[in-house]
Structure formats: structure tokens, C-alpha cells
Amino acid sequence: MSTVLSVALSGGHHFSKRPVLSIRLETGLGVAGDAHRGVTVKHRSRVARDPSQPNLRQVHLLHAELFAELAAAGFRVTPGDIGENVTTEGLDLLGLPTGALLHLGDSAVVEVTGLRNPCAQLDRFQPGLMKATLDRDAAGGLVRKAGIMAVVRADGEVRRGDAIRVVLPAAPHRRLEPV
């Protein structure tokens, strides 16, 4: 069973987010009280390029299984540390296709838009962390492991322990690309 391990937010543009008891997802906007909430881009580098772009990064989700992998490489990362709003457990986030719907708890729904592209801020948090969140697949293609991004399709409260239900889009599925 897939569940929510932790939820987090930050009202400022800080790298890490503070774990909280619950977050409120708002349709078309994101996480209430979070600096990345909004219809248009909020990530500072993207705002500098074009502030009118749609915000495809309203909610950042990260699989808790990455923490054990990073710990084995000598890193200490806990929920919220690398900026995610929702830390999941038991769900292959990176294997989801674009457009997958994640039902979180009783009523919240997010639509997967793409991958989080690991950036140099990871190395400022812990030296070498960016490289540790990148890998290569059997064909030599780059694998980004720093989570996925989504937009909110239905309002709702999300809490630790909430169930996650996945609804896949119609085939053919589009693999995740960085957004």
C-alpha cells in the first residue's frame, strides 16, 4: 500500500521545507502557505526567464526510499530536507507517466507533470548530493531521482499516513521529463 510518510511547506524561498501535521492543497494553485503556490511559476530562476509560464511545479513529491539509498552513500536526508511537500512510501514515483493522477487522502488529487531536475542547491545543502541524486539507466540515459512535480486538480488536506491511490492516464503513456 502506498502512503504519505510526511508533508512539509515553506512560506519563503528556502531550500528545505518544514514538516507539519498537514498541508492543504488548493486546486490550480498548490500548497496553501507555500512559496511555490500559484498559477504561474514561482521558482526564482524560472520567474527571471519568464514569469508568465504556467506553474507545473505546484507540489513536489519525493519517494522516501531515496533516503535509504542516500544514507548508504553517506548522506543524511530526512523529509522536507530537499524541498519536497509530500514524502511518499511504497510508490514508484519515478516510474509514473506524465498525467498520472495521485489521490492523496480523502479528497486531494494531484496530476503528475514531470521530474524535478536536481540542481546545485543540493550540493549547497550537502556536498556531493546532486551527483548522488543522478544515475544512468542500462542504455546510458540520465536518471533523475530527486522526485516529481505535480499540479493540484482537487482541493484537500493531506496528512502523514494518508493512503495514495494512483490512476493512470490512457495509453500510450508519456515518460516523465524534467519540468
VENQUI-V275210 format. One record per residue. N is the residue number from 1. PHI is phi as a letter, one per 30 degrees, with the letter a starting at -180 (none if undefined). NEAR is the number of other ideal C-beta (glycine too) atoms within 12 Angstrom. Layout:
n;phi;near
N;PHI;NEAR
N;PHI;NEAR
//
This chain:
n;phi;near
1;none;13
2;c;27
3;b;25
4;d;43
5;d;31
6;a;34
7;b;41
8;a;39
9;a;35
10;b;29
11;d;17
12;c;16
13;d;19
14;c;21
15;d;28
16;c;26
17;c;34
18;d;26
19;d;24
20;b;26
21;d;17
22;a;27
23;b;43
24;c;29
25;c;42
26;c;29
27;e;23
28;i;22
29;b;26
30;k;41
31;c;44
32;e;28
33;i;23
34;c;37
35;d;30
36;c;40
37;d;32
38;l;28
39;d;21
40;c;23
41;e;27
42;b;31
43;d;32
44;e;18
45;d;17
46;d;25
47;d;19
48;d;11
49;d;12
50;a;13
51;d;17
52;c;12
53;d;19
54;d;21
55;d;33
56;c;36
57;b;42
58;d;42
59;b;54
60;c;50
61;c;53
62;b;43
63;d;37
64;d;32
65;e;24
66;d;41
67;e;30
68;d;15
69;d;22
70;d;32
71;d;17
72;d;13
73;c;20
74;j;14
75;c;25
76;c;16
77;b;35
78;b;25
79;e;32
80;j;32
81;e;33
82;c;41
83;j;40
84;d;44
85;d;47
86;b;51
87;c;43
88;c;43
89;b;27
90;i;17
91;b;32
92;d;22
93;e;38
94;d;30
95;d;21
96;d;34
97;d;28
98;e;26
99;j;27
100;d;34
101;c;26
102;c;42
103;c;27
104;c;44
105;i;29
106;d;19
107;b;21
108;d;40
109;b;29
110;b;47
111;c;34
112;d;45
113;c;34
114;l;32
115;c;33
116;d;39
117;d;29
118;e;30
119;b;23
120;d;16
121;e;24
122;d;31
123;d;19
124;d;15
125;d;27
126;b;24
127;e;13
128;i;18
129;d;32
130;d;25
131;d;22
132;d;29
133;c;38
134;c;26
135;a;21
136;b;12
137;d;14
138;e;7
139;d;7
140;j;8
141;d;12
142;d;18
143;c;24
144;c;32
145;c;35
146;d;40
147;j;44
148;b;46
149;c;42
150;a;46
151;c;40
152;d;42
153;c;28
154;b;26
155;e;23
156;l;29
157;d;23
158;b;44
159;b;27
160;e;27
161;j;20
162;d;31
163;d;22
164;b;38
165;c;23
166;c;29
167;b;20
168;d;19
169;d;17
170;d;11
171;d;8
172;d;10
173;d;15
174;c;17
175;d;21
176;d;31
177;b;20
178;d;23
179;b;28
//
